[in-house]
Amino acid sequence: MKHKITIEYCPKCNWMMRAAWLAQELLVTFEEEIELMSLKPSPSSGSFIISVEDTIVFDRKTYGGFAEPKVIKQLIRDFIAPDKNLGHSDKK
């Protein structure tokens, strides 16, 4: 099953480039598992939320800031492909 991932970002905070860069990282890492990757400008200030289908996998406000890309990859992996090895980005 392929998944739809959405990165909702705050355009007022100038986080579009961060969202686009992270989308690229996820597309490269999960090219077999992703059907659609979308970037969505948020009406809420300070928002940076990553969802798979309708499930929030990462929320910057809940997390307390931005996570390292490897952490986000692990969260996405645990949700869409638990058996996938992330190589050097994998948890020990």
Contacts in CASP RR format, 6 or more apart in sequence:
PFRMAT RR
TARGET T0000
AUTHOR 0000-0000-0000
METHOD contacts of the structure
MODEL  1
MKHKITIEYCPKCNWMMRAAWLAQELLVTFEEEIELMSLKPSPSSGSFII
SVEDTIVFDRKTYGGFAEPKVIKQLIRDFIAPDKNLGHSDKK
2 33 0 8 1.000
2 34 0 8 1.000
2 35 0 8 1.000
3 33 0 8 1.000
3 34 0 8 1.000
3 35 0 8 1.000
3 52 0 8 1.000
3 53 0 8 1.000
3 80 0 8 1.000
4 34 0 8 1.000
4 35 0 8 1.000
4 36 0 8 1.000
4 37 0 8 1.000
4 38 0 8 1.000
4 52 0 8 1.000
4 53 0 8 1.000
5 23 0 8 1.000
5 26 0 8 1.000
5 34 0 8 1.000
5 36 0 8 1.000
5 37 0 8 1.000
5 38 0 8 1.000
5 50 0 8 1.000
5 51 0 8 1.000
5 52 0 8 1.000
5 76 0 8 1.000
6 37 0 8 1.000
6 38 0 8 1.000
6 39 0 8 1.000
6 40 0 8 1.000
6 49 0 8 1.000
6 50 0 8 1.000
6 51 0 8 1.000
7 19 0 8 1.000
7 22 0 8 1.000
7 23 0 8 1.000
7 37 0 8 1.000
7 38 0 8 1.000
7 39 0 8 1.000
7 40 0 8 1.000
7 48 0 8 1.000
7 49 0 8 1.000
7 50 0 8 1.000
8 40 0 8 1.000
8 41 0 8 1.000
8 42 0 8 1.000
8 47 0 8 1.000
8 48 0 8 1.000
8 49 0 8 1.000
8 50 0 8 1.000
8 51 0 8 1.000
9 15 0 8 1.000
9 16 0 8 1.000
9 18 0 8 1.000
9 19 0 8 1.000
9 39 0 8 1.000
9 40 0 8 1.000
9 41 0 8 1.000
9 42 0 8 1.000
9 47 0 8 1.000
9 48 0 8 1.000
10 41 0 8 1.000
10 42 0 8 1.000
10 44 0 8 1.000
10 45 0 8 1.000
10 46 0 8 1.000
10 47 0 8 1.000
10 48 0 8 1.000
11 41 0 8 1.000
11 42 0 8 1.000
12 45 0 8 1.000
12 46 0 8 1.000
13 45 0 8 1.000
13 46 0 8 1.000
15 46 0 8 1.000
15 48 0 8 1.000
16 39 0 8 1.000
16 41 0 8 1.000
18 48 0 8 1.000
18 66 0 8 1.000
19 39 0 8 1.000
19 48 0 8 1.000
20 39 0 8 1.000
22 50 0 8 1.000
22 69 0 8 1.000
22 72 0 8 1.000
23 37 0 8 1.000
23 39 0 8 1.000
25 69 0 8 1.000
25 73 0 8 1.000
26 34 0 8 1.000
26 37 0 8 1.000
26 72 0 8 1.000
26 73 0 8 1.000
26 76 0 8 1.000
27 34 0 8 1.000
27 37 0 8 1.000
29 73 0 8 1.000
29 76 0 8 1.000
29 77 0 8 1.000
29 86 0 8 1.000
29 89 0 8 1.000
30 76 0 8 1.000
30 77 0 8 1.000
30 80 0 8 1.000
30 81 0 8 1.000
30 84 0 8 1.000
33 80 0 8 1.000
33 81 0 8 1.000
33 84 0 8 1.000
34 80 0 8 1.000
42 48 0 8 1.000
42 49 0 8 1.000
46 60 0 8 1.000
46 61 0 8 1.000
47 60 0 8 1.000
47 61 0 8 1.000
48 58 0 8 1.000
48 59 0 8 1.000
48 60 0 8 1.000
48 61 0 8 1.000
48 66 0 8 1.000
49 56 0 8 1.000
49 58 0 8 1.000
49 59 0 8 1.000
49 60 0 8 1.000
50 56 0 8 1.000
50 57 0 8 1.000
50 58 0 8 1.000
50 59 0 8 1.000
50 72 0 8 1.000
50 75 0 8 1.000
50 76 0 8 1.000
51 57 0 8 1.000
52 76 0 8 1.000
52 79 0 8 1.000
52 80 0 8 1.000
55 79 0 8 1.000
57 75 0 8 1.000
57 76 0 8 1.000
57 79 0 8 1.000
58 67 0 8 1.000
58 72 0 8 1.000
58 75 0 8 1.000
60 66 0 8 1.000
67 75 0 8 1.000
69 89 0 8 1.000
70 86 0 8 1.000
70 89 0 8 1.000
73 86 0 8 1.000
73 89 0 8 1.000
74 86 0 8 1.000
74 89 0 8 1.000
74 90 0 8 1.000
74 91 0 8 1.000
77 84 0 8 1.000
77 86 0 8 1.000
END
